[in-house]
Amino acid sequence: MTLPVIAVIDAKPEFNDEVELALRDMLLPTRAEGGCLQYELTQDQASSTRWIMVERWQDELALERHLVSAHMDQLGVALSGRIIDLKIYRLNLIA
Amino acid sequence: MTLPVIAVIDAKPEFNDEVELALRDMLLPTRAEGGCLQYELTQDQASSTRWIMVERWQDELALERHLVSAHMDQLGVALSGRIIDLKIYRLNLIA
């Protein structure tokens, strides 16, 4: 069973452009990772400072590799001090 | 551009089974709707009372039709008084 993940990132308004850029920079290297089935950047229609990554991983191992990747470290640095909230939902696909 | 939607439903613990059942009942009729590209029921690994629908719609019209469907009305009745929170994120697909 594949592993859906939803990440909800709320940017500080004054850093919204930087947060968007940092998330865009994740797309290519992440999609190139083995086991990455889906990795999309979306924006909440109701809040332009809320960014939602819609992800799908082959399995837990693929996700764990992603979480320790160099580009994930860079994202951590780029978001540091620029976001209000970050929620990551690891999901069991029920049906 | 297609329309991703994420719905986060937090059930009252004492009604978790009923909420799951009501969400399961949505799957067949919703997937049969024209313009429904994806409609999946998932459960947060960190919270068994949090259910997340991962959806994708052809366009706004398809979603609007869904929101006024008979099975959506039935879901509203079935969830009434049985959930703590319901968040629906309509998303712009950025990249």
N, CA and C atoms of all chains as a GROMACS GRO file, in nm:
protein
  570
    1MET      N    1   0.086  -0.120   0.000
    1MET     CA    2   0.000   0.000   0.000
    1MET      C    3   0.089   0.124   0.000
    2THR      N    4   0.058   0.218  -0.087
    2THR     CA    5   0.139   0.340  -0.093
    2THR      C    6   0.106   0.430   0.026
    3LEU      N    7   0.190   0.532   0.042
    3LEU     CA    8   0.184   0.618   0.161
    3LEU      C    9   0.154   0.762   0.121
    4PRO      N   10   0.028   0.806   0.140
    4PRO     CA   11  -0.003   0.946   0.114
    4PRO      C   12   0.048   1.034   0.228
    5VAL      N   13   0.097   1.150   0.194
    5VAL     CA   14   0.137   1.248   0.294
    5VAL      C   15   0.083   1.385   0.251
    6ILE      N   16   0.030   1.457   0.348
    6ILE     CA   17  -0.016   1.594   0.323
    6ILE      C   18   0.065   1.684   0.418
    7ALA      N   19   0.128   1.786   0.363
    7ALA     CA   20   0.202   1.881   0.447
    7ALA      C   21   0.138   2.019   0.432
    8VAL      N   22   0.102   2.079   0.543
    8VAL     CA   23   0.036   2.210   0.540
    8VAL      C   24   0.133   2.312   0.599
    9ILE      N   25   0.174   2.407   0.518
    9ILE     CA   26   0.273   2.507   0.559
    9ILE      C   27   0.207   2.645   0.558
   10ASP      N   28   0.204   2.708   0.674
   10ASP     CA   29   0.152   2.844   0.683
   10ASP      C   30   0.270   2.942   0.692
   11ALA      N   31   0.287   3.022   0.588
   11ALA     CA   32   0.399   3.117   0.583
   11ALA      C   33   0.366   3.243   0.661
   12LYS      N   34   0.469   3.305   0.716
   12LYS     CA   35   0.452   3.441   0.767
   12LYS      C   36   0.429   3.531   0.645
   13PRO      N   37   0.328   3.618   0.649
   13PRO     CA   38   0.294   3.697   0.529
   13PRO      C   39   0.415   3.770   0.468
   14GLU      N   40   0.501   3.822   0.552
   14GLU     CA   41   0.614   3.900   0.501
   14GLU      C   42   0.720   3.812   0.432
   15PHE      N   43   0.709   3.679   0.451
   15PHE     CA   44   0.806   3.588   0.387
   15PHE      C   45   0.736   3.492   0.289
   16ASN      N   46   0.613   3.526   0.244
   16ASN     CA   47   0.538   3.432   0.163
   16ASN      C   48   0.609   3.397   0.033
   17ASP      N   49   0.669   3.497  -0.032
   17ASP     CA   50   0.739   3.471  -0.159
   17ASP      C   51   0.858   3.378  -0.137
   18GLU      N   52   0.932   3.400  -0.031
   18GLU     CA   53   1.049   3.316  -0.004
   18GLU      C   54   1.006   3.172   0.025
   19VAL      N   55   0.895   3.158   0.096
   19VAL     CA   56   0.846   3.023   0.129
   19VAL      C   57   0.802   2.952   0.000
   20GLU      N   58   0.731   3.024  -0.085
   20GLU     CA   59   0.688   2.964  -0.212
   20GLU      C   60   0.809   2.917  -0.291
   21LEU      N   61   0.909   3.003  -0.299
   21LEU     CA   62   1.031   2.971  -0.375
   21LEU      C   63   1.100   2.847  -0.319
   22ALA      N   64   1.109   2.841  -0.188
   22ALA     CA   65   1.175   2.727  -0.122
   22ALA      C   66   1.100   2.598  -0.152
   23LEU      N   67   0.966   2.605  -0.153
   23LEU     CA   68   0.885   2.486  -0.183
   23LEU      C   69   0.898   2.447  -0.330
   24ARG      N   70   0.900   2.550  -0.416
   24ARG     CA   71   0.919   2.520  -0.560
   24ARG      C   72   1.054   2.449  -0.582
   25ASP      N   73   1.156   2.493  -0.508
   25ASP     CA   74   1.289   2.433  -0.524
   25ASP      C   75   1.292   2.286  -0.483
   26MET      N   76   1.193   2.241  -0.410
   26MET     CA   77   1.189   2.101  -0.367
   26MET      C   78   1.137   2.009  -0.477
   27LEU      N   79   1.066   2.065  -0.574
   27LEU     CA   80   0.989   1.980  -0.666
   27LEU      C   81   1.080   1.889  -0.748
   28LEU      N   82   1.177   1.945  -0.817
   28LEU     CA   83   1.260   1.862  -0.906
   28LEU      C   84   1.339   1.755  -0.830
   29PRO      N   85   1.415   1.795  -0.728
   29PRO     CA   86   1.496   1.691  -0.661
   29PRO      C   87   1.409   1.584  -0.593
   30THR      N   88   1.293   1.626  -0.542
   30THR     CA   89   1.207   1.528  -0.474
   30THR      C   90   1.144   1.432  -0.574
   31ARG      N   91   1.098   1.486  -0.686
   31ARG     CA   92   1.036   1.398  -0.785
   31ARG      C   93   1.137   1.301  -0.845
   32ALA      N   94   1.265   1.336  -0.834
   32ALA     CA   95   1.371   1.248  -0.887
   32ALA      C   96   1.405   1.136  -0.789
   33GLU      N   97   1.355   1.145  -0.668
   33GLU     CA   98   1.385   1.042  -0.568
   33GLU      C   99   1.315   0.912  -0.601
   34GLY      N  100   1.383   0.801  -0.576
   34GLY     CA  101   1.320   0.670  -0.594
   34GLY      C  102   1.205   0.658  -0.495
   35GLY      N  103   1.090   0.606  -0.541
   35GLY     CA  104   0.978   0.587  -0.449
   35GLY      C  105   0.888   0.708  -0.433
   36CYS      N  106   0.921   0.817  -0.499
   36CYS     CA  107   0.832   0.935  -0.495
   36CYS      C  108   0.729   0.921  -0.606
   37LEU      N  109   0.606   0.898  -0.572
   37LEU     CA  110   0.501   0.875  -0.673
   37LEU      C  111   0.427   1.004  -0.708
   38GLN      N  112   0.424   1.098  -0.613
   38GLN     CA  113   0.353   1.225  -0.635
   38GLN      C  114   0.410   1.328  -0.540
   39TYR      N  115   0.434   1.448  -0.591
   39TYR     CA  116   0.484   1.555  -0.503
   39TYR      C  117   0.441   1.686  -0.568
   40GLU      N  118   0.328   1.738  -0.522
   40GLU     CA  119   0.270   1.856  -0.585
   40GLU      C  120   0.264   1.971  -0.487
   41LEU      N  121   0.288   2.090  -0.538
   41LEU     CA  122   0.274   2.213  -0.460
   41LEU      C  123   0.138   2.274  -0.491
   42THR      N  124   0.060   2.297  -0.388
   42THR     CA  125  -0.070   2.363  -0.407
   42THR      C  126  -0.082   2.479  -0.309
   43GLN      N  127  -0.177   2.567  -0.339
   43GLN     CA  128  -0.200   2.684  -0.254
   43GLN      C  129  -0.348   2.688  -0.217
   44ASP      N  130  -0.375   2.712  -0.091
   44ASP     CA  131  -0.512   2.719  -0.044
   44ASP      C  132  -0.582   2.839  -0.110
   45GLN      N  133  -0.696   2.813  -0.177
   45GLN     CA  134  -0.768   2.922  -0.241
   45GLN      C  135  -0.815   3.026  -0.137
   46ALA      N  136  -0.833   2.980  -0.014
   46ALA     CA  137  -0.885   3.070   0.090
   46ALA      C  138  -0.774   3.146   0.164
   47SER      N  139  -0.648   3.108   0.141
   47SER     CA  140  -0.539   3.175   0.212
   47SER      C  141  -0.411   3.165   0.131
   48SER      N  142  -0.367   3.277   0.077
   48SER     CA  143  -0.251   3.276  -0.014
   48SER      C  144  -0.120   3.247   0.058
   49THR      N  145  -0.123   3.247   0.193
   49THR     CA  146   0.000   3.214   0.268
   49THR      C  147  -0.001   3.069   0.318
   50ARG      N  148  -0.101   2.992   0.275
   50ARG     CA  149  -0.105   2.850   0.312
   50ARG      C  150  -0.073   2.765   0.190
   51TRP      N  151   0.033   2.688   0.207
   51TRP     CA  152   0.082   2.601   0.099
   51TRP      C  153   0.064   2.456   0.142
   52ILE      N  154   0.014   2.376   0.052
   52ILE     CA  155  -0.013   2.236   0.087
   52ILE      C  156   0.057   2.146  -0.015
   53MET      N  157   0.148   2.062   0.038
   53MET     CA  158   0.215   1.963  -0.048
   53MET      C  159   0.130   1.836  -0.046
   54VAL      N  160   0.094   1.792  -0.167
   54VAL     CA  161   0.019   1.667  -0.181
   54VAL      C  162   0.118   1.563  -0.230
   55GLU      N  163   0.144   1.465  -0.144
   55GLU     CA  164   0.252   1.371  -0.170
   55GLU      C  165   0.201   1.227  -0.168
   56ARG      N  166   0.277   1.141  -0.240
   56ARG     CA  167   0.248   0.996  -0.234
   56ARG      C  168   0.382   0.926  -0.247
   57TRP      N  169   0.406   0.834  -0.149
   57TRP     CA  170   0.534   0.762  -0.146
   57TRP      C  171   0.511   0.612  -0.162
   58GLN      N  172   0.611   0.547  -0.223
   58GLN     CA  173   0.599   0.404  -0.246
   58GLN      C  174   0.580   0.331  -0.112
   59ASP      N  175   0.656   0.374  -0.011
   59ASP     CA  176   0.649   0.311   0.122
   59ASP      C  177   0.719   0.400   0.224
   60GLU      N  178   0.720   0.355   0.351
   60GLU     CA  179   0.782   0.433   0.459
   60GLU      C  180   0.930   0.459   0.431
   61LEU      N  181   0.997   0.360   0.374
   61LEU     CA  182   1.141   0.376   0.349
   61LEU      C  183   1.167   0.492   0.255
   62ALA      N  184   1.088   0.502   0.151
   62ALA     CA  185   1.106   0.611   0.053
   62ALA      C  186   1.086   0.745   0.123
   63LEU      N  187   0.986   0.752   0.209
   63LEU     CA  188   0.961   0.879   0.280
   63LEU      C  189   1.077   0.910   0.376
   64GLU      N  190   1.123   0.809   0.446
   64GLU     CA  191   1.234   0.832   0.541
   64GLU      C  192   1.358   0.883   0.467
   65ARG      N  193   1.384   0.826   0.352
   65ARG     CA  194   1.501   0.872   0.273
   65ARG      C  195   1.484   1.019   0.235
   66HIS      N  196   1.358   1.052   0.198
   66HIS     CA  197   1.328   1.192   0.160
   66HIS      C  198   1.356   1.287   0.277
   67LEU      N  199   1.314   1.244   0.396
   67LEU     CA  200   1.323   1.332   0.513
   67LEU      C  201   1.468   1.360   0.556
   68VAL      N  202   1.560   1.274   0.509
   68VAL     CA  203   1.701   1.299   0.544
   68VAL      C  204   1.781   1.342   0.422
   69SER      N  205   1.714   1.381   0.317
   69SER     CA  206   1.783   1.424   0.194
   69SER      C  207   1.843   1.563   0.210
   70ALA      N  208   1.941   1.593   0.125
   70ALA     CA  209   2.007   1.724   0.130
   70ALA      C  210   1.907   1.836   0.101
   71HIS      N  211   1.819   1.813   0.002
   71HIS     CA  212   1.724   1.920  -0.033
   71HIS      C  213   1.623   1.941   0.080
   72MET      N  214   1.595   1.836   0.159
   72MET     CA  215   1.505   1.855   0.274
   72MET      C  216   1.575   1.939   0.381
   73ASP      N  217   1.706   1.916   0.399
   73ASP     CA  218   1.781   1.999   0.495
   73ASP      C  219   1.779   2.146   0.451
   74GLN      N  220   1.798   2.166   0.320
   74GLN     CA  221   1.796   2.304   0.267
   74GLN      C  222   1.660   2.368   0.290
   75LEU      N  223   1.554   2.289   0.274
   75LEU     CA  224   1.418   2.344   0.296
   75LEU      C  225   1.404   2.389   0.442
   76GLY      N  226   1.455   2.306   0.531
   76GLY     CA  227   1.448   2.341   0.674
   76GLY      C  228   1.514   2.476   0.702
   77VAL      N  229   1.629   2.497   0.638
   77VAL     CA  230   1.700   2.624   0.656
   77VAL      C  231   1.619   2.738   0.595
   78ALA      N  232   1.567   2.715   0.475
   78ALA     CA  233   1.495   2.820   0.402
   78ALA      C  234   1.366   2.859   0.475
   79LEU      N  235   1.304   2.765   0.545
   79LEU     CA  236   1.176   2.795   0.612
   79LEU      C  237   1.198   2.850   0.752
   80SER      N  238   1.314   2.830   0.804
   80SER     CA  239   1.342   2.868   0.943
   80SER      C  240   1.312   3.016   0.968
   81GLY      N  241   1.221   3.042   1.065
   81GLY     CA  242   1.186   3.179   1.098
   81GLY      C  243   1.090   3.243   1.001
   82ARG      N  244   1.046   3.168   0.899
   82ARG     CA  245   0.960   3.227   0.795
   82ARG      C  246   0.820   3.168   0.790
   83ILE      N  247   0.796   3.070   0.878
   83ILE     CA  248   0.663   3.008   0.879
   83ILE      C  249   0.599   3.021   1.016
   84ILE      N  250   0.466   3.018   1.015
   84ILE     CA  251   0.388   3.023   1.139
   84ILE      C  252   0.360   2.882   1.187
   85ASP      N  253   0.336   2.792   1.092
   85ASP     CA  254   0.296   2.656   1.131
   85ASP      C  255   0.331   2.558   1.020
   86LEU      N  256   0.362   2.437   1.060
   86LEU     CA  257   0.389   2.328   0.966
   86LEU      C  258   0.324   2.201   1.021
   87LYS      N  259   0.227   2.147   0.947
   87LYS     CA  260   0.164   2.021   0.990
   87LYS      C  261   0.193   1.915   0.885
   88ILE      N  262   0.238   1.801   0.928
   88ILE     CA  263   0.263   1.693   0.833
   88ILE      C  264   0.175   1.574   0.873
   89TYR      N  265   0.088   1.536   0.782
   89TYR     CA  266  -0.001   1.422   0.807
   89TYR      C  267   0.049   1.302   0.727
   90ARG      N  268   0.095   1.200   0.800
   90ARG     CA  269   0.124   1.072   0.735
   90ARG      C  270  -0.005   0.991   0.739
   91LEU      N  271  -0.044   0.939   0.624
   91LEU     CA  272  -0.179   0.884   0.616
   91LEU      C  273  -0.179   0.735   0.583
   92ASN      N  274  -0.274   0.666   0.642
   92ASN     CA  275  -0.304   0.529   0.599
   92ASN      C  276  -0.410   0.539   0.491
   93LEU      N  277  -0.382   0.479   0.377
   93LEU     CA  278  -0.479   0.479   0.269
   93LEU      C  279  -0.583   0.373   0.300
   94ILE      N  280  -0.706   0.414   0.330
   94ILE     CA  281  -0.811   0.321   0.371
   94ILE      C  282  -0.886   0.263   0.252
   95ALA      N  283  -0.930   0.351   0.164
   95ALA     CA  284  -1.005   0.301   0.047
   95ALA      C  285  -1.016   0.412  -0.057
   96MET      N  286  -0.683   2.321  -1.569
   96MET     CA  287  -0.612   2.276  -1.448
   96MET      C  288  -0.712   2.208  -1.354
   97THR      N  289  -0.676   2.092  -1.307
   97THR     CA  290  -0.768   2.021  -1.218
   97THR      C  291  -0.768   2.084  -1.078
   98LEU      N  292  -0.866   2.042  -0.999
   98LEU     CA  293  -0.889   2.106  -0.869
   98LEU      C  294  -0.868   2.006  -0.756
   99PRO      N  295  -0.752   2.016  -0.686
   99PRO     CA  296  -0.733   1.930  -0.569
   99PRO      C  297  -0.813   1.982  -0.451
  100VAL      N  298  -0.867   1.891  -0.373
  100VAL     CA  299  -0.936   1.929  -0.249
  100VAL      C  300  -0.890   1.832  -0.139
  101ILE      N  301  -0.863   1.887  -0.022
  101ILE     CA  302  -0.830   1.806   0.094
  101ILE      C  303  -0.935   1.837   0.201
  102ALA      N  304  -0.998   1.734   0.253
  102ALA     CA  305  -1.096   1.755   0.362
  102ALA      C  306  -1.044   1.683   0.486
  103VAL      N  307  -1.036   1.755   0.595
  103VAL     CA  308  -0.986   1.698   0.721
  103VAL      C  309  -1.104   1.692   0.819
  104ILE      N  310  -1.138   1.570   0.858
  104ILE     CA  311  -1.254   1.548   0.946
  104ILE      C  312  -1.205   1.489   1.078
  105ASP      N  313  -1.229   1.561   1.186
  105ASP     CA  314  -1.194   1.510   1.319
  105ASP      C  315  -1.321   1.459   1.386
  106ALA      N  316  -1.329   1.328   1.405
  106ALA     CA  317  -1.448   1.267   1.465
  106ALA      C  318  -1.443   1.280   1.617
  107LYS      N  319  -1.562   1.286   1.678
  107LYS     CA  320  -1.570   1.267   1.823
  107LYS      C  321  -1.534   1.121   1.850
  108PRO      N  322  -1.446   1.095   1.946
  108PRO     CA  323  -1.400   0.956   1.967
  108PRO      C  324  -1.515   0.855   1.980
  109GLU      N  325  -1.619   0.895   2.048
  109GLU     CA  326  -1.729   0.801   2.073
  109GLU      C  327  -1.810   0.771   1.947
  110PHE      N  328  -1.789   0.852   1.841
  110PHE     CA  329  -1.862   0.829   1.715
  110PHE      C  330  -1.766   0.796   1.600
  111ASN      N  331  -1.642   0.754   1.632
  111ASN     CA  332  -1.543   0.736   1.527
  111ASN      C  333  -1.585   0.630   1.424
  112ASP      N  334  -1.643   0.520   1.472
  112ASP     CA  335  -1.686   0.414   1.379
  112ASP      C  336  -1.795   0.463   1.285
  113GLU      N  337  -1.890   0.538   1.342
  113GLU     CA  338  -1.999   0.589   1.257
  113GLU      C  339  -1.946   0.687   1.152
  114VAL      N  340  -1.850   0.768   1.192
  114VAL     CA  341  -1.793   0.866   1.098
  114VAL      C  342  -1.718   0.793   0.986
  115GLU      N  343  -1.641   0.691   1.024
  115GLU     CA  344  -1.570   0.613   0.922
  115GLU      C  345  -1.669   0.553   0.823
  116LEU      N  346  -1.775   0.493   0.876
  116LEU     CA  347  -1.876   0.429   0.791
  116LEU      C  348  -1.941   0.531   0.696
  117ALA      N  349  -1.974   0.647   0.749
  117ALA     CA  350  -2.037   0.751   0.666
  117ALA      C  351  -1.942   0.795   0.554
  118LEU      N  352  -1.813   0.804   0.584
  118LEU     CA  353  -1.716   0.844   0.482
  118LEU      C  354  -1.697   0.732   0.379
  119ARG      N  355  -1.697   0.608   0.429
  119ARG     CA  356  -1.686   0.495   0.334
  119ARG      C  357  -1.806   0.493   0.238
  120ASP      N  358  -1.922   0.527   0.292
  120ASP     CA  359  -2.043   0.526   0.208
  120ASP      C  360  -2.038   0.631   0.096
  121MET      N  361  -1.948   0.728   0.109
  121MET     CA  362  -1.937   0.832   0.007
  121MET      C  363  -1.856   0.785  -0.115
  122LEU      N  364  -1.775   0.684  -0.097
  122LEU     CA  365  -1.675   0.651  -0.198
  122LEU      C  366  -1.738   0.612  -0.333
  123LEU      N  367  -1.826   0.515  -0.331
  123LEU     CA  368  -1.883   0.468  -0.459
  123LEU      C  369  -1.962   0.575  -0.533
  124PRO      N  370  -2.061   0.638  -0.466
  124PRO     CA  371  -2.139   0.736  -0.541
  124PRO      C  372  -2.054   0.855  -0.587
  125THR      N  373  -1.956   0.893  -0.507
  125THR     CA  374  -1.874   1.009  -0.546
  125THR      C  375  -1.784   0.975  -0.664
  126ARG      N  376  -1.724   0.855  -0.658
  126ARG     CA  377  -1.635   0.816  -0.769
  126ARG      C  378  -1.713   0.798  -0.899
  127ALA      N  379  -1.845   0.778  -0.887
  127ALA     CA  380  -1.929   0.762  -1.007
  127ALA      C  381  -1.967   0.897  -1.068
  128GLU      N  382  -1.941   1.004  -0.995
  128GLU     CA  383  -1.978   1.136  -1.046
  128GLU      C  384  -1.889   1.178  -1.163
  129GLY      N  385  -1.948   1.244  -1.260
  129GLY     CA  386  -1.868   1.298  -1.370
  129GLY      C  387  -1.772   1.402  -1.314
  130GLY      N  388  -1.646   1.398  -1.359
  130GLY     CA  389  -1.551   1.501  -1.314
  130GLY      C  390  -1.479   1.469  -1.185
  131CYS      N  391  -1.512   1.355  -1.126
  131CYS     CA  392  -1.439   1.313  -1.005
  131CYS      C  393  -1.316   1.233  -1.048
  132LEU      N  394  -1.199   1.286  -1.031
  132LEU     CA  395  -1.076   1.221  -1.076
  132LEU      C  396  -1.012   1.137  -0.966
  133GLN      N  397  -1.036   1.175  -0.841
  133GLN     CA  398  -0.976   1.103  -0.727
  133GLN      C  399  -1.060   1.132  -0.605
  134TYR      N  400  -1.087   1.029  -0.527
  134TYR     CA  401  -1.164   1.049  -0.404
  134TYR      C  402  -1.124   0.935  -0.310
  135GLU      N  403  -1.029   0.964  -0.224
  135GLU     CA  404  -0.973   0.859  -0.139
  135GLU      C  405  -0.997   0.890   0.007
  136LEU      N  406  -1.024   0.786   0.084
  136LEU     CA  407  -1.038   0.798   0.230
  136LEU      C  408  -0.906   0.756   0.292
  137THR      N  409  -0.850   0.844   0.373
  137THR     CA  410  -0.728   0.811   0.445
  137THR      C  411  -0.747   0.843   0.593
  138GLN      N  412  -0.659   0.785   0.674
  138GLN     CA  413  -0.663   0.807   0.818
  138GLN      C  414  -0.527   0.853   0.866
  139ASP      N  415  -0.525   0.955   0.949
  139ASP     CA  416  -0.400   1.007   1.001
  139ASP      C  417  -0.334   0.901   1.089
  140GLN      N  418  -0.207   0.868   1.056
  140GLN     CA  419  -0.136   0.768   1.136
  140GLN      C  420  -0.121   0.814   1.281
  141ALA      N  421  -0.122   0.945   1.300
  141ALA     CA  422  -0.100   0.999   1.435
  141ALA      C  423  -0.230   1.015   1.514
  142SER      N  424  -0.343   1.000   1.449
  142SER     CA  425  -0.470   1.018   1.519
  142SER      C  426  -0.580   0.937   1.451
  143SER      N  427  -0.624   0.832   1.517
  143SER     CA  428  -0.722   0.742   1.453
  143SER      C  429  -0.860   0.804   1.436
  144THR      N  430  -0.880   0.922   1.498
  144THR     CA  431  -1.010   0.988   1.481
  144THR      C  432  -1.003   1.100   1.377
  145ARG      N  433  -0.891   1.111   1.309
  145ARG     CA  434  -0.879   1.212   1.203
  145ARG      C  435  -0.877   1.142   1.067
  146TRP      N  436  -0.976   1.179   0.988
  146TRP     CA  437  -0.994   1.122   0.855
  146TRP      C  438  -0.968   1.230   0.751
  147ILE      N  439  -0.895   1.196   0.649
  147ILE     CA  440  -0.860   1.296   0.548
  147ILE      C  441  -0.900   1.241   0.410
  148MET      N  442  -0.988   1.318   0.344
  148MET     CA  443  -1.027   1.282   0.208
  148MET      C  444  -0.930   1.352   0.112
  149VAL      N  445  -0.870   1.272   0.026
  149VAL     CA  446  -0.780   1.328  -0.076
  149VAL      C  447  -0.857   1.324  -0.208
  150GLU      N  448  -0.887   1.443  -0.258
  150GLU     CA  449  -0.978   1.453  -0.373
  150GLU      C  450  -0.911   1.525  -0.489
  151ARG      N  451  -0.964   1.497  -0.609
  151ARG     CA  452  -0.922   1.574  -0.728
  151ARG      C  453  -1.043   1.582  -0.819
  152TRP      N  454  -1.072   1.708  -0.860
  152TRP     CA  455  -1.190   1.732  -0.944
  152TRP      C  456  -1.149   1.790  -1.079
  153GLN      N  457  -1.228   1.757  -1.181
  153GLN     CA  458  -1.196   1.807  -1.315
  153GLN      C  459  -1.194   1.960  -1.314
  154ASP      N  460  -1.292   2.020  -1.246
  154ASP     CA  461  -1.303   2.166  -1.239
  154ASP      C  462  -1.398   2.207  -1.127
  155GLU      N  463  -1.420   2.338  -1.111
  155GLU     CA  464  -1.506   2.390  -1.005
  155GLU      C  465  -1.648   2.336  -1.020
  156LEU      N  466  -1.695   2.328  -1.145
  156LEU     CA  467  -1.832   2.283  -1.170
  156LEU      C  468  -1.854   2.141  -1.115
  157ALA      N  469  -1.758   2.055  -1.140
  157ALA     CA  470  -1.770   1.917  -1.091
  157ALA      C  471  -1.777   1.915  -0.938
  158LEU      N  472  -1.696   1.997  -0.875
  158LEU     CA  473  -1.698   2.002  -0.728
  158LEU      C  474  -1.831   2.058  -0.678
  159GLU      N  475  -1.879   2.163  -0.744
  159GLU     CA  476  -2.006   2.224  -0.701
  159GLU      C  477  -2.120   2.122  -0.712
  160ARG      N  478  -2.119   2.044  -0.818
  160ARG     CA  479  -2.223   1.940  -0.835
  160ARG      C  480  -2.216   1.840  -0.721
  161HIS      N  481  -2.090   1.805  -0.685
  161HIS     CA  482  -2.070   1.709  -0.575
  161HIS      C  483  -2.128   1.763  -0.445
  162LEU      N  484  -2.104   1.892  -0.421
  162LEU     CA  485  -2.144   1.952  -0.293
  162LEU      C  486  -2.296   1.959  -0.276
  163VAL      N  487  -2.369   1.951  -0.387
  163VAL     CA  488  -2.517   1.955  -0.376
  163VAL      C  489  -2.578   1.818  -0.407
  164SER      N  490  -2.495   1.714  -0.408
  164SER     CA  491  -2.546   1.580  -0.439
  164SER      C  492  -2.623   1.521  -0.320
  165ALA      N  493  -2.707   1.421  -0.351
  165ALA     CA  494  -2.787   1.357  -0.245
  165ALA      C  495  -2.695   1.290  -0.143
  166HIS      N  496  -2.588   1.225  -0.192
  166HIS     CA  497  -2.502   1.153  -0.098
  166HIS      C  498  -2.424   1.251  -0.009
  167MET      N  499  -2.400   1.374  -0.061
  167MET     CA  500  -2.334   1.476   0.023
  167MET      C  501  -2.431   1.520   0.134
  168ASP      N  502  -2.559   1.534   0.097
  168ASP     CA  503  -2.660   1.569   0.199
  168ASP      C  504  -2.665   1.462   0.308
  169GLN      N  505  -2.663   1.337   0.263
  169GLN     CA  506  -2.668   1.225   0.360
  169GLN      C  507  -2.544   1.228   0.452
  170LEU      N  508  -2.430   1.264   0.394
  170LEU     CA  509  -2.308   1.272   0.477
  170LEU      C  510  -2.325   1.379   0.585
  171GLY      N  511  -2.382   1.491   0.543
  171GLY     CA  512  -2.405   1.599   0.640
  171GLY      C  513  -2.489   1.553   0.758
  172VAL      N  514  -2.593   1.476   0.727
  172VAL     CA  515  -2.680   1.423   0.834
  172VAL      C  516  -2.602   1.325   0.921
  173ALA      N  517  -2.527   1.236   0.854
  173ALA     CA  518  -2.455   1.131   0.927
  173ALA      C  519  -2.345   1.188   1.017
  174LEU      N  520  -2.285   1.301   0.977
  174LEU     CA  521  -2.177   1.360   1.057
  174LEU      C  522  -2.230   1.453   1.165
  175SER      N  523  -2.351   1.497   1.150
  175SER     CA  524  -2.407   1.597   1.240
  175SER      C  525  -2.398   1.553   1.386
  176GLY      N  526  -2.331   1.634   1.468
  176GLY     CA  527  -2.318   1.601   1.610
  176GLY      C  528  -2.212   1.496   1.640
  177ARG      N  529  -2.142   1.449   1.536
  177ARG     CA  530  -2.047   1.339   1.556
  177ARG      C  531  -1.902   1.378   1.526
  178ILE      N  532  -1.884   1.503   1.486
  178ILE     CA  533  -1.748   1.548   1.457
  178ILE      C  534  -1.712   1.669   1.542
  179ILE      N  535  -1.581   1.682   1.563
  179ILE     CA  536  -1.528   1.796   1.638
  179ILE      C  537  -1.494   1.910   1.541
  180ASP      N  538  -1.442   1.871   1.425
  180ASP     CA  539  -1.396   1.974   1.331
  180ASP      C  540  -1.400   1.920   1.189
  181LEU      N  541  -1.423   2.010   1.096
  181LEU     CA  542  -1.420   1.975   0.952
  181LEU      C  543  -1.354   2.092   0.879
  182LYS      N  544  -1.240   2.064   0.816
  182LYS     CA  545  -1.173   2.168   0.736
  182LYS      C  546  -1.171   2.122   0.591
  183ILE      N  547  -1.211   2.210   0.503
  183ILE     CA  548  -1.206   2.177   0.361
  183ILE      C  549  -1.114   2.276   0.291
  184TYR      N  550  -1.008   2.225   0.232
  184TYR     CA  551  -0.913   2.310   0.160
  184TYR      C  552  -0.934   2.291   0.010
  185ARG      N  553  -0.982   2.398  -0.056
  185ARG     CA  554  -0.985   2.399  -0.203
  185ARG      C  555  -0.850   2.454  -0.247
  186LEU      N  556  -0.785   2.384  -0.338
  186LEU     CA  557  -0.646   2.418  -0.366
  186LEU      C  558  -0.622   2.460  -0.511
  187ASN      N  559  -0.532   2.554  -0.527
  187ASN     CA  560  -0.481   2.584  -0.661
  187ASN      C  561  -0.359   2.496  -0.683
  188LEU      N  562  -0.360   2.423  -0.790
  188LEU     CA  563  -0.245   2.338  -0.822
  188LEU      C  564  -0.136   2.427  -0.882
  189ILE      N  565  -0.028   2.448  -0.811
  189ILE     CA  566   0.077   2.539  -0.853
  189ILE      C  567   0.179   2.470  -0.945
  190ALA      N  568   0.228   2.356  -0.898
  190ALA     CA  569   0.329   2.286  -0.981
  190ALA      C  570   0.343   2.143  -0.930
   0.00000   0.00000   0.00000
